[in-house]
């Protein structure tokens, strides 16, 4: 439990996925 968990729950899944894509660019 911590601020990280609250941040994850408050953020929509679609928004989170888009952010992850920035860090992990899909290659073919």
Buried (B, 14 or more C-beta within 10 A) or exposed (E): EEEEEEEEEEEEEEEEEEEEEEEEEEEE
